[in-house]
Each structure stands twice: as structure tokens, then as C-alpha cells.
Amino acid sequence: MVDKDKQIQEGQRAKELLENPMVSNALNNILNDGYQSWISTEASDSKARETLYHQQIAALKFKQVLINTIENGVILEQENKQGVK
């Protein structure tokens, strides 16, 4: 039960982080700047394009981890309300 409570709290904290304007703006800036840099590279500069691609994927994965943590916490919280163990 303690593990469930911990995961619910982590979900709530992840939601607070993702909804924090500074974090949200930072993620959006990273993704937007990365995309703009990527489309501005020369087609022949594959190394720069690949680096930018990996940076974009890392930012998206970071955001997805937070989203997954939120969703997991919500599911566990609903289970607690329904009395599921």
C-alpha cells in the first residue's frame, strides 16, 4: 500500500512540474528552438541534423516520463477510491 501511495504522490508532483509555467515554457522553447535549428540546417550537414534529432527525442522522452507518471498516479488513485488492492 505504501508503494501505491508513493506512486500517487509522484504522479501529483509530476503534474505540478508539467503544469509549472517555467517548466512548460522551457520544454516548449527547447522543442521549438530545436525544430527551428533542425529545419535551418543544410541537408548535407547530417551530423548536425542527427544531433538536433537526438536532442528533440530526449526532450520528448522527458515530457513523456512525466506524463506516464501522472497517468499512473491517477489510475492508482482511482483504484484506491474504488477499493481495489
NULUM-245724 format. One record per atom (N, C-alpha, C, O): residue in one letter; atom name; z, x, y. Coordinates in pm, whole numbers, plus 50000, padded with zeros to 5 digits. Example, Ala and Ser with C-alpha at 12.3 -4.5 7.8 and 13.67 -1.06 7.14 Angstrom:
% residues 2
+------+------+-------+-------+-------+
! rest ! atom !    c3 !    c1 !    c2 !
+------+------+-------+-------+-------+
!    A !    N ! 50780 ! 51319 ! 49431 !
!    A !   CA ! 50780 ! 51230 ! 49550 !
!    A !    C ! 50780 ! 51320 ! 49670 !
!    A !    O ! 50846 ! 51424 ! 49668 !
!    S !    N ! 50708 ! 51285 ! 49775 !
!    S !   CA ! 50714 ! 51367 ! 49894 !
!    S !    C ! 50787 ! 51290 ! 50003 !
!    S !    O ! 50804 ! 51341 ! 50114 !
+------+------+-------+-------+-------+
This chain:
% residues 85
+------+------+-------+-------+-------+
! rest ! atom !    c3 !    c1 !    c2 !
+------+------+-------+-------+-------+
!    M !    N ! 50000 ! 50082 ! 49880 !
!    M !   CA ! 50000 ! 50000 ! 50000 !
!    M !    C ! 50000 ! 50086 ! 50126 !
!    M !    O ! 49934 ! 50052 ! 50225 !
!    V !    N ! 50073 ! 50195 ! 50123 !
!    V !   CA ! 50078 ! 50284 ! 50239 !
!    V !    C ! 49938 ! 50337 ! 50272 !
!    V !    O ! 49901 ! 50348 ! 50389 !
!    D !    N ! 49861 ! 50369 ! 50168 !
!    D !   CA ! 49726 ! 50421 ! 50188 !
!    D !    C ! 49640 ! 50317 ! 50259 !
!    D !    O ! 49562 ! 50352 ! 50348 !
!    K !    N ! 49653 ! 50190 ! 50220 !
!    K !   CA ! 49578 ! 50083 ! 50286 !
!    K !    C ! 49616 ! 50074 ! 50433 !
!    K !    O ! 49529 ! 50064 ! 50520 !
!    D !    N ! 49746 ! 50078 ! 50460 !
!    D !   CA ! 49792 ! 50070 ! 50598 !
!    D !    C ! 49740 ! 50187 ! 50681 !
!    D !    O ! 49700 ! 50170 ! 50796 !
!    K !    N ! 49739 ! 50304 ! 50621 !
!    K !   CA ! 49688 ! 50423 ! 50690 !
!    K !    C ! 49539 ! 50406 ! 50720 !
!    K !    O ! 49494 ! 50441 ! 50830 !
!    Q !    N ! 49463 ! 50354 ! 50625 !
!    Q !   CA ! 49320 ! 50336 ! 50646 !
!    Q !    C ! 49292 ! 50228 ! 50751 !
!    Q !    O ! 49196 ! 50239 ! 50827 !
!    I !    N ! 49377 ! 50125 ! 50755 !
!    I !   CA ! 49363 ! 50022 ! 50858 !
!    I !    C ! 49388 ! 50083 ! 50995 !
!    I !    O ! 49314 ! 50056 ! 51090 !
!    Q !    N ! 49493 ! 50164 ! 51006 !
!    Q !   CA ! 49524 ! 50230 ! 51134 !
!    Q !    C ! 49412 ! 50326 ! 51175 !
!    Q !    O ! 49377 ! 50335 ! 51292 !
!    E !    N ! 49357 ! 50398 ! 51078 !
!    E !   CA ! 49246 ! 50488 ! 51109 !
!    E !    C ! 49126 ! 50410 ! 51159 !
!    E !    O ! 49056 ! 50454 ! 51251 !
!    G !    N ! 49101 ! 50294 ! 51100 !
!    G !   CA ! 48993 ! 50208 ! 51146 !
!    G !    C ! 49014 ! 50161 ! 51289 !
!    G !    O ! 48920 ! 50157 ! 51368 !
!    Q !    N ! 49137 ! 50126 ! 51321 !
!    Q !   CA ! 49170 ! 50084 ! 51457 !
!    Q !    C ! 49153 ! 50199 ! 51557 !
!    Q !    O ! 49102 ! 50180 ! 51667 !
!    R !    N ! 49196 ! 50318 ! 51517 !
!    R !   CA ! 49181 ! 50435 ! 51604 !
!    R !    C ! 49034 ! 50472 ! 51622 !
!    R !    O ! 48991 ! 50510 ! 51731 !
!    A !    N ! 48956 ! 50459 ! 51514 !
!    A !   CA ! 48813 ! 50489 ! 51523 !
!    A !    C ! 48746 ! 50390 ! 51618 !
!    A !    O ! 48657 ! 50427 ! 51695 !
!    K !    N ! 48788 ! 50264 ! 51613 !
!    K !   CA ! 48733 ! 50162 ! 51703 !
!    K !    C ! 48766 ! 50197 ! 51848 !
!    K !    O ! 48681 ! 50187 ! 51936 !
!    E !    N ! 48891 ! 50237 ! 51871 !
!    E !   CA ! 48931 ! 50276 ! 52007 !
!    E !    C ! 48846 ! 50394 ! 52056 !
!    E !    O ! 48803 ! 50396 ! 52172 !
!    L !    N ! 48822 ! 50490 ! 51968 !
!    L !   CA ! 48740 ! 50605 ! 52005 !
!    L !    C ! 48598 ! 50563 ! 52040 !
!    L !    O ! 48543 ! 50602 ! 52143 !
!    L !    N ! 48539 ! 50484 ! 51952 !
!    L !   CA ! 48399 ! 50446 ! 51971 !
!    L !    C ! 48381 ! 50356 ! 52092 !
!    L !    O ! 48275 ! 50356 ! 52155 !
!    E !    N ! 48485 ! 50279 ! 52126 !
!    E !   CA ! 48478 ! 50192 ! 52243 !
!    E !    C ! 48522 ! 50261 ! 52371 !
!    E !    O ! 48507 ! 50206 ! 52480 !
!    N !    N ! 48575 ! 50383 ! 52359 !
!    N !   CA ! 48616 ! 50458 ! 52476 !
!    N !    C ! 48492 ! 50493 ! 52557 !
!    N !    O ! 48399 ! 50554 ! 52504 !
!    P !    N ! 48489 ! 50455 ! 52685 !
!    P !   CA ! 48368 ! 50480 ! 52766 !
!    P !    C ! 48326 ! 50626 ! 52769 !
!    P !    O ! 48207 ! 50656 ! 52769 !
!    M !    N ! 48423 ! 50718 ! 52773 !
!    M !   CA ! 48387 ! 50861 ! 52778 !
!    M !    C ! 48319 ! 50904 ! 52650 !
!    M !    O ! 48220 ! 50977 ! 52653 !
!    V !    N ! 48371 ! 50860 ! 52536 !
!    V !   CA ! 48312 ! 50897 ! 52407 !
!    V !    C ! 48176 ! 50831 ! 52392 !
!    V !    O ! 48079 ! 50895 ! 52351 !
!    S !    N ! 48169 ! 50704 ! 52427 !
!    S !   CA ! 48042 ! 50631 ! 52417 !
!    S !    C ! 47935 ! 50695 ! 52506 !
!    S !    O ! 47822 ! 50714 ! 52462 !
!    N !    N ! 47972 ! 50727 ! 52629 !
!    N !   CA ! 47877 ! 50792 ! 52720 !
!    N !    C ! 47836 ! 50929 ! 52669 !
!    N !    O ! 47719 ! 50966 ! 52678 !
!    A !    N ! 47931 ! 51005 ! 52617 !
!    A !   CA ! 47900 ! 51138 ! 52565 !
!    A !    C ! 47800 ! 51128 ! 52450 !
!    A !    O ! 47701 ! 51202 ! 52446 !
!    L !    N ! 47826 ! 51037 ! 52355 !
!    L !   CA ! 47734 ! 51021 ! 52243 !
!    L !    C ! 47595 ! 50978 ! 52291 !
!    L !    O ! 47494 ! 51032 ! 52246 !
!    N !    N ! 47592 ! 50882 ! 52382 !
!    N !   CA ! 47463 ! 50836 ! 52435 !
!    N !    C ! 47389 ! 50948 ! 52507 !
!    N !    O ! 47267 ! 50962 ! 52493 !
!    N !    N ! 47462 ! 51029 ! 52584 !
!    N !   CA ! 47398 ! 51140 ! 52654 !
!    N !    C ! 47345 ! 51243 ! 52556 !
!    N !    O ! 47233 ! 51293 ! 52572 !
!    I !    N ! 47422 ! 51275 ! 52454 !
!    I !   CA ! 47377 ! 51371 ! 52353 !
!    I !    C ! 47249 ! 51321 ! 52286 !
!    I !    O ! 47152 ! 51395 ! 52272 !
!    L !    N ! 47250 ! 51194 ! 52247 !
!    L !   CA ! 47133 ! 51139 ! 52178 !
!    L !    C ! 47013 ! 51128 ! 52272 !
!    L !    O ! 46901 ! 51164 ! 52234 !
!    N !    N ! 47034 ! 51080 ! 52393 !
!    N !   CA ! 46924 ! 51067 ! 52488 !
!    N !    C ! 46867 ! 51202 ! 52530 !
!    N !    O ! 46746 ! 51222 ! 52532 !
!    D !    N ! 46956 ! 51296 ! 52564 !
!    D !   CA ! 46911 ! 51429 ! 52604 !
!    D !    C ! 46838 ! 51499 ! 52489 !
!    D !    O ! 46736 ! 51564 ! 52510 !
!    G !    N ! 46892 ! 51484 ! 52370 !
!    G !   CA ! 46828 ! 51544 ! 52253 !
!    G !    C ! 46690 ! 51488 ! 52228 !
!    G !    O ! 46596 ! 51561 ! 52197 !
!    Y !    N ! 46679 ! 51357 ! 52243 !
!    Y !   CA ! 46549 ! 51293 ! 52223 !
!    Y !    C ! 46449 ! 51339 ! 52330 !
!    Y !    O ! 46334 ! 51371 ! 52299 !
!    Q !    N ! 46495 ! 51340 ! 52455 !
!    Q !   CA ! 46406 ! 51384 ! 52563 !
!    Q !    C ! 46363 ! 51530 ! 52544 !
!    Q !    O ! 46247 ! 51564 ! 52568 !
!    S !    N ! 46455 ! 51613 ! 52501 !
!    S !   CA ! 46421 ! 51753 ! 52475 !
!    S !    C ! 46322 ! 51763 ! 52360 !
!    S !    O ! 46228 ! 51843 ! 52364 !
!    W !    N ! 46344 ! 51683 ! 52258 !
!    W !   CA ! 46257 ! 51686 ! 52140 !
!    W !    C ! 46114 ! 51647 ! 52176 !
!    W !    O ! 46019 ! 51714 ! 52136 !
!    I !    N ! 46100 ! 51538 ! 52252 !
!    I !   CA ! 45963 ! 51494 ! 52284 !
!    I !    C ! 45896 ! 51585 ! 52387 !
!    I !    O ! 45775 ! 51580 ! 52405 !
!    S !    N ! 45976 ! 51668 ! 52454 !
!    S !   CA ! 45921 ! 51760 ! 52554 !
!    S !    C ! 45879 ! 51894 ! 52494 !
!    S !    O ! 45816 ! 51975 ! 52562 !
!    T !    N ! 45913 ! 51917 ! 52367 !
!    T !   CA ! 45876 ! 52045 ! 52307 !
!    T !    C ! 45728 ! 52047 ! 52274 !
!    T !    O ! 45664 ! 51944 ! 52254 !
!    E !    N ! 45676 ! 52166 ! 52268 !
!    E !   CA ! 45538 ! 52183 ! 52224 !
!    E !    C ! 45529 ! 52153 ! 52074 !
!    E !    O ! 45621 ! 52186 ! 52000 !
!    A !    N ! 45424 ! 52093 ! 52032 !
!    A !   CA ! 45406 ! 52061 ! 51890 !
!    A !    C ! 45411 ! 52187 ! 51804 !
!    A !    O ! 45451 ! 52182 ! 51688 !
!    S !    N ! 45369 ! 52298 ! 51861 !
!    S !   CA ! 45367 ! 52423 ! 51785 !
!    S !    C ! 45506 ! 52489 ! 51774 !
!    S !    O ! 45524 ! 52582 ! 51696 !
!    D !    N ! 45603 ! 52441 ! 51852 !
!    D !   CA ! 45737 ! 52501 ! 51851 !
!    D !    C ! 45824 ! 52430 ! 51747 !
!    D !    O ! 45919 ! 52358 ! 51780 !
!    S !    N ! 45790 ! 52452 ! 51623 !
!    S !   CA ! 45857 ! 52381 ! 51514 !
!    S !    C ! 46005 ! 52419 ! 51502 !
!    S !    O ! 46086 ! 52336 ! 51462 !
!    K !    N ! 46038 ! 52542 ! 51535 !
!    K !   CA ! 46179 ! 52584 ! 51525 !
!    K !    C ! 46266 ! 52505 ! 51623 !
!    K !    O ! 46372 ! 52456 ! 51585 !
!    A !    N ! 46222 ! 52493 ! 51747 !
!    A !   CA ! 46298 ! 52418 ! 51847 !
!    A !    C ! 46307 ! 52271 ! 51808 !
!    A !    O ! 46412 ! 52209 ! 51823 !
!    R !    N ! 46197 ! 52215 ! 51760 !
!    R !   CA ! 46194 ! 52074 ! 51719 !
!    R !    C ! 46289 ! 52051 ! 51602 !
!    R !    O ! 46359 ! 51949 ! 51597 !
!    E !    N ! 46292 ! 52143 ! 51509 !
!    E !   CA ! 46380 ! 52130 ! 51394 !
!    E !    C ! 46527 ! 52140 ! 51436 !
!    E !    O ! 46611 ! 52065 ! 51387 !
!    T !    N ! 46557 ! 52231 ! 51526 !
!    T !   CA ! 46694 ! 52245 ! 51577 !
!    T !    C ! 46738 ! 52116 ! 51646 !
!    T !    O ! 46848 ! 52067 ! 51621 !
!    L !    N ! 46654 ! 52063 ! 51732 !
!    L !   CA ! 46686 ! 51938 ! 51801 !
!    L !    C ! 46702 ! 51822 ! 51703 !
!    L !    O ! 46789 ! 51737 ! 51721 !
!    Y !    N ! 46619 ! 51819 ! 51601 !
!    Y !   CA ! 46629 ! 51714 ! 51499 !
!    Y !    C ! 46766 ! 51719 ! 51431 !
!    Y !    O ! 46832 ! 51616 ! 51414 !
!    H !    N ! 46809 ! 51838 ! 51394 !
!    H !   CA ! 46938 ! 51853 ! 51325 !
!    H !    C ! 47055 ! 51817 ! 51418 !
!    H !    O ! 47156 ! 51763 ! 51372 !
!    Q !    N ! 47041 ! 51846 ! 51545 !
!    Q !   CA ! 47144 ! 51808 ! 51641 !
!    Q !    C ! 47154 ! 51656 ! 51652 !
!    Q !    O ! 47263 ! 51600 ! 51660 !
!    Q !    N ! 47039 ! 51590 ! 51653 !
!    Q !   CA ! 47037 ! 51444 ! 51659 !
!    Q !    C ! 47102 ! 51384 ! 51535 !
!    Q !    O ! 47182 ! 51290 ! 51544 !
!    I !    N ! 47068 ! 51437 ! 51420 !
!    I !   CA ! 47124 ! 51387 ! 51294 !
!    I !    C ! 47276 ! 51406 ! 51293 !
!    I !    O ! 47348 ! 51318 ! 51248 !
!    A !    N ! 47324 ! 51519 ! 51342 !
!    A !   CA ! 47469 ! 51545 ! 51345 !
!    A !    C ! 47539 ! 51442 ! 51434 !
!    A !    O ! 47644 ! 51390 ! 51396 !
!    A !    N ! 47483 ! 51414 ! 51550 !
!    A !   CA ! 47544 ! 51315 ! 51640 !
!    A !    C ! 47544 ! 51176 ! 51578 !
!    A !    O ! 47643 ! 51103 ! 51588 !
!    L !    N ! 47435 ! 51141 ! 51513 !
!    L !   CA ! 47426 ! 51010 ! 51447 !
!    L !    C ! 47524 ! 50999 ! 51330 !
!    L !    O ! 47583 ! 50893 ! 51308 !
!    K !    N ! 47541 ! 51107 ! 51256 !
!    K !   CA ! 47636 ! 51107 ! 51144 !
!    K !    C ! 47779 ! 51093 ! 51195 !
!    K !    O ! 47859 ! 51021 ! 51136 !
!    F !    N ! 47812 ! 51161 ! 51305 !
!    F !   CA ! 47944 ! 51149 ! 51365 !
!    F !    C ! 47973 ! 51003 ! 51399 !
!    F !    O ! 48079 ! 50950 ! 51366 !
!    K !    N ! 47878 ! 50940 ! 51466 !
!    K !   CA ! 47893 ! 50799 ! 51504 !
!    K !    C ! 47905 ! 50711 ! 51380 !
!    K !    O ! 47985 ! 50617 ! 51378 !
!    Q !    N ! 47826 ! 50739 ! 51277 !
!    Q !   CA ! 47829 ! 50658 ! 51155 !
!    Q !    C ! 47962 ! 50672 ! 51081 !
!    Q !    O ! 48010 ! 50574 ! 51022 !
!    V !    N ! 48021 ! 50789 ! 51082 !
!    V !   CA ! 48153 ! 50807 ! 51020 !
!    V !    C ! 48255 ! 50718 ! 51088 !
!    V !    O ! 48337 ! 50654 ! 51022 !
!    L !    N ! 48251 ! 50713 ! 51221 !
!    L !   CA ! 48343 ! 50625 ! 51293 !
!    L !    C ! 48318 ! 50478 ! 51260 !
!    L !    O ! 48413 ! 50402 ! 51239 !
!    I !    N ! 48192 ! 50439 ! 51254 !
!    I !   CA ! 48158 ! 50300 ! 51221 !
!    I !    C ! 48205 ! 50265 ! 51081 !
!    I !    O ! 48261 ! 50158 ! 51059 !
!    N !    N ! 48183 ! 50354 ! 50986 !
!    N !   CA ! 48227 ! 50330 ! 50848 !
!    N !    C ! 48379 ! 50318 ! 50840 !
!    N !    O ! 48431 ! 50234 ! 50766 !
!    T !    N ! 48450 ! 50401 ! 50916 !
!    T !   CA ! 48596 ! 50396 ! 50918 !
!    T !    C ! 48644 ! 50263 ! 50975 !
!    T !    O ! 48739 ! 50204 ! 50924 !
!    I !    N ! 48579 ! 50217 ! 51079 !
!    I !   CA ! 48612 ! 50087 ! 51140 !
!    I !    C ! 48590 ! 49975 ! 51038 !
!    I !    O ! 48678 ! 49892 ! 51017 !
!    E !    N ! 48473 ! 49974 ! 50975 !
!    E !   CA ! 48440 ! 49868 ! 50880 !
!    E !    C ! 48535 ! 49868 ! 50761 !
!    E !    O ! 48576 ! 49761 ! 50715 !
!    N !    N ! 48569 ! 49984 ! 50712 !
!    N !   CA ! 48663 ! 49994 ! 50601 !
!    N !    C ! 48799 ! 49938 ! 50641 !
!    N !    O ! 48861 ! 49865 ! 50564 !
!    G !    N ! 48846 ! 49971 ! 50761 !
!    G !   CA ! 48973 ! 49920 ! 50810 !
!    G !    C ! 48973 ! 49769 ! 50824 !
!    G !    O ! 49071 ! 49703 ! 50791 !
!    V !    N ! 48862 ! 49714 ! 50873 !
!    V !   CA ! 48850 ! 49568 ! 50889 !
!    V !    C ! 48855 ! 49500 ! 50752 !
!    V !    O ! 48924 ! 49399 ! 50736 !
!    I !    N ! 48785 ! 49554 ! 50656 !
!    I !   CA ! 48784 ! 49496 ! 50521 !
!    I !    C ! 48925 ! 49498 ! 50462 !
!    I !    O ! 48971 ! 49398 ! 50407 !
!    L !    N ! 48993 ! 49611 ! 50474 !
!    L !   CA ! 49128 ! 49621 ! 50419 !
!    L !    C ! 49225 ! 49529 ! 50492 !
!    L !    O ! 49316 ! 49473 ! 50431 !
!    E !    N ! 49206 ! 49514 ! 50622 !
!    E !   CA ! 49292 ! 49424 ! 50699 !
!    E !    C ! 49271 ! 49279 ! 50655 !
!    E !    O ! 49366 ! 49202 ! 50645 !
!    Q !    N ! 49146 ! 49242 ! 50629 !
!    Q !   CA ! 49116 ! 49107 ! 50580 !
!    Q !    C ! 49175 ! 49085 ! 50442 !
!    Q !    O ! 49226 ! 48976 ! 50413 !
!    E !    N ! 49168 ! 49187 ! 50358 !
!    E !   CA ! 49228 ! 49177 ! 50224 !
!    E !    C ! 49378 ! 49156 ! 50234 !
!    E !    O ! 49435 ! 49076 ! 50160 !
!    N !    N ! 49443 ! 49227 ! 50326 !
!    N !   CA ! 49587 ! 49210 ! 50346 !
!    N !    C ! 49620 ! 49068 ! 50388 !
!    N !    O ! 49718 ! 49010 ! 50341 !
!    K !    N ! 49539 ! 49010 ! 50476 !
!    K !   CA ! 49562 ! 48874 ! 50524 !
!    K !    C ! 49544 ! 48773 ! 50411 !
!    K !    O ! 49609 ! 48668 ! 50410 !
!    Q !    N ! 49454 ! 48805 ! 50316 !
!    Q !   CA ! 49428 ! 48715 ! 50205 !
!    Q !    C ! 49520 ! 48741 ! 50087 !
!    Q !    O ! 49517 ! 48668 ! 49989 !
!    G !    N ! 49601 ! 48845 ! 50097 !
!    G !   CA ! 49694 ! 48877 ! 49990 !
!    G !    C ! 49633 ! 48950 ! 49873 !
!    G !    O ! 49689 ! 48949 ! 49763 !
!    V !    N ! 49518 ! 49014 ! 49893 !
!    V !   CA ! 49452 ! 49092 ! 49787 !
!    V !    C ! 49516 ! 49228 ! 49779 !
!    V !    O ! 49541 ! 49292 ! 49882 !
!    K !    N ! 49544 ! 49273 ! 49656 !
!    K !   CA ! 49606 ! 49406 ! 49640 !
!    K !    C ! 49508 ! 49507 ! 49592 !
!    K !    O ! 49543 ! 49623 ! 49572 !
+------+------+-------+-------+-------+
